[in-house]
Each structure stands twice: as C-alpha cells, then as structure tokens.
Amino acid sequence: MLIQIILLSVVQAQLEYVKDVINQLADQECSLKNRITYGQQKLHHLSGIYFCDSYAKRTCCSQQNLEELKYKWYREQQQAVELSQQCQEIFTKTICSDCDGDIGQQVRVGFCPHFCNQMYQACWMDLFQYDEKSQKLRLCYQNDVLCSELRNIVNNGDQFCSSLGYKLNSYSNRDEWIENKYLNLSTTPLCWDGTPSHRIWGNEAKLPETKVNSKNKKPNFKEEQQSYLGLCIFAGIVLVGALLIAKVLLKK
C-alpha cells in the first residue's frame, strides 16, 4: 500500500512539472533567428487554413508567413519534374516545419537522423541536382539538362539533409529535456522528427486562436460540392420555369 502511494505521488509530481513546462512554453517568446521572420511573437492557434494546417495548431507564423511558404512550395513544384507522392508529402512536412511552434521557439532545432532517413527513403528514386549558386541539392527542374536519381547522388539520410541545407541533431530525450527545463537548467534543443508540436504537448495550455482572412481561404471539397449542387438546382428551377412559360405561350 505504501509503495502504491509513493508511486502515485511520483506520477502526480511528474504530471505537475510537465504541465508547468507546457505553460512556460506557452508564454515563451518566438525566436526571429529562423529562416523566416515570424508575424507573431507568441504561440497561437491559426485556424481556417488548408496548407500546413497541422503545424498551424501551435505556431509562431502569421497567415502571411503561411501564404509565403505555400507560394514557395507550389512554385518549386511547378518548376520541378514530377515527384513521387511520398516525396511530395515528406517535402511538404519539411517546408511546413518552419511554422511549427517548437521550431519557432527553438525547442527543436535540426532534423532527427531517423526523419532524414524517412526523407531519403521517400525520395531516393526521384530526380535531383546540385544548384551551382547555392551549392545545395534541389529538385530537378524541367529545363535542367542533367539530373540524377537521389540514390546516385547521396548514400543516406544524413547526407541528404545536409545537402539540402538542413541541420542535423541527434538529441531526442524529451523526458530529460522537460526535467532540465523545469529545474531551469541549460537545455540542448531537441531534434525535429516531423511530428507537429501540438501532438507532443497537447492542449494543456490554451493558445489564443487567430482565424485567417476568409477572402484568402480556399474552399474545401465539401464546400465546392455544395456550391456546385446549389448552382445545379438553381439552373434546374430556371429551366423548368422557362419550359412552363414557353408552354403557356404556345397554347395562346
């Protein structure tokens, strides 16, 4: 009985300091040292978007930041030769990583080795080329003369991430990181593995919600269906009305 009480006390204490750390993160300022300049200084929940939606549930980005990332990625895809579905999906994650709250707060810095391996496995048969100006690996563009499959350029995930210009980080001990953070000890940033931060930290701390400008919102498939159905019904009513009027006029 005594052992059970002690164990319950330990678990309760752990839950309390985890909650305390989550609340600390919610109040922490966003960093401006990333690849983009954030439109928000505190974490918030950006709703009403369709690009990077998972990463916008706990983010430092503004709507404008997300629009810029979306435009950058869509433009890259238009220039590139066709990518495999799995390579498109993993690259979308890497693009959206800039808007994840943990990246914005420097809680996670650099990609985990296993995530780099996932990237490599997803894209190893897709075409890439080294950019002469940046000296980094990039997607093969439609007007490129010579491109090669990724497996013929780099041998593993670490090389792939480094060639793309992403930092590598192998530290992933979250329990140790939380304990050090709670005790106000120096913390080494965790590595980023593609998991949106809201799935890690949950909703213990309620973040302010910011809705996007509805003018820039792309209607989802269901909304498009409803709009199309409404248009068809309206057209049908007009057609039936026209036929009835024509019938009356012919009788006269």
N, C-alpha and C positions, 0 to 999 in steps of 0.2 A: 504493500500500500504506500509506504514511504517513498519507494523507488518511483512509483507511478506519479506521485505528487511532484517529485523532483523533476521528472521528465516533462510533465505538463508545464511546470514553471519555466523550464528551459525553452520549450517550444513557444510559450507565450512571450517570453523575453525576446526571442528571435523575431517573432512576428511584429513586435512593437518597434524594434530598431530597424527592421526592413521598411515598415510604414513611415518611420521618421526620415529615413534616407529618401524615400519616394517623394515625401513632402518637401525635402530640401531641394531635390531636383526640379520640382515644380516651380520653386521660387528663384532658381538659378538663372542668371542672365545667359542669353545665347551669345556664342562667340562669333566674331566677324573675321576669323582667321581662315575660314574655309574657302572653297573655290568660288562661292557666290556670296554676295552681300545680302544678308537676310533683311527682309522687310519687317520683321518682328523682333523685339528684344526679349520676349518671354515665350515660353511654350504655350501653345494653344491648339485647339482642335479646329482645323479648317474643313468645313463641310460643304457639300454641294458641288464636288468636283468629280471627274472621272479618270484623270491621269494622276498616277501616284497616290490614289485615294487611301491605300492602307498606311502609307508613310505620312499622310497629312493628318492622321488622327492624333498625332503627338509630334508637333513640328515647330520649327522656328521660321518657316517660309511663309511668305505672303502669297496671295493669288498671283501677283505679278511674277514672283520667283518661279512658281509652278508653270506659268504660261511660257516663260523663257526656256525652262528645261524641256517642256513639251515641244516647243518650236525647234530647239536644237536637235532633239532626238528624231523628230519627223523629217527634218531637213537632211539629217545624216542617212536616214533610211531611204529617202528619195534618191540620193546620190549613189548609194551602195548597190552592189549586185544583190540578188535575192538571198536573204538569210534563212536558215532553217528556223522552224518555230521555236525550238528550245533555245537557240542562240538569241533570238529576238527577246524572249522572256527574261533570260538572265541579264541581258544588256539593259533592259528596262529597269530591272532592280538596281543595277549599278548607277544608272542615271538618277533614279529616284532617291538613292542613298543620301544625296546632298540635302534632301529635305526631311530626313529622319531626325527626330528630336535629339537622339543620342549623338548623332554626328554634329548637329548644331551646337550642342553643349560640350563637345569634346569628351563625352563619356566613353564613346567608342571611336577609336582612331585607327585607320588602316584595316585592311581586309584580313580575315582569318584564313590560314592556309587551306582549310577544307572548303571554304567558299571559293577560293581561287581554283581549286581542283574541280569544283562543280562548274565553274565558268569554262574551264578548259575542256571538260568532257562534253559540255553543251555545244561548244563551237569548234571542236577540233577538226571537223571536215569542212568548215566554212572558209571562205577566201579572205585573206588579209594582205596588207602591205605596209612596209615601213614608210612613214611620211618623212620626206627629205628635210623639211623645215623644222619640224618638232623633234625629229629623231625618235618618234614613238610609233608603236604599232597602231594601225587603224583598220577599219573595214575597207574592203576592196571596192573602189568606185567604178562606175560603169565605163568611164573613159580611161581607166588605167590600162596600160599595155601589158604589164606583167604582174600577176598576183599568184599567191600560193596558198594551199590549204594550211591551216594553222599548225597541224601536226608536223608539217615540213619546215616550220619556222622556229617554233619553240617546243620544248620537250615536256613541260609540266605546268601546273597551275601557278606556281610561284613566278616562273619566268613570264608567264602570260600577264599576270597582274603588274609586274614590274615594267614590262614592255609597254603596257597601256598607260603607265604613269601613276598607278595606284600604289600607296604604301602598303607594306606587309606588317602584320602584327600577330604574334602567336599567343598573346596573353588572353586567356578566356575564363579565368577563375572568378566567376561572378560572386560567389559567396565570400571569398576573401576580399574582393573589391568593396562589397557592401559593408563588411565589418570595418575595414580601414576607413571608409567614408564616414561611418557612424562615429568612429573614435577620433575623427579629424586628423588622421594620419595621411601622409602623402600617398596618392593612388596612381598607379600606372593605368592609362586608359585601356579599356577592353577592346578586343578586336570586333569588327563588324562582320556578321555572318549572313546578312540578308534578311534577318528577322526584324520586322517593324517594332520599334521600341514600345508601342502601346501593348503589344502582346507579351512583352517581358515584364513591364512594370504595372500593367493592368490599369484600373481606374480608381486606385486608392485616393489619388488627388484629382479632384475635378478641375479640368482645364477650361478656360474660357473658350467659347465656341465662336468662330468667325465664319459667316456664310459668304460665299462668293457672290459676285455681281451676277444676277440672273441673266443679264444680256450676253454674258460670255459662257454661260452654261450650255453644254451640248446635250440635247435631249437624249434620254436613253431609249433602248429599243422598244420598251413597252409604251413609252410616251409617243414614239413615232408611229407605232401600230394604232394607238388610239386616235391620233390625229388623222391618219390615213383613213381609218374606219369612219370617222366623223365626216370627212370630205366625201367619201363614197355615199353615205346616207343622204347628205345634202344634195349631191348630184342626182341621186335616185328620186328624191322628192321633186326636184326641179323638172326632171324628165317626165315623171308621171303627170305633173301639173300641166306641162306643155302638151302632152298627148290628150288630156281631158279637154283643154281649150280648143285644140285642133278638131276634136270630135264634135264639139258643140258648134263650131263654125261650119263644119261640113254639113251638118244637119240643116243649118239655115240656108 
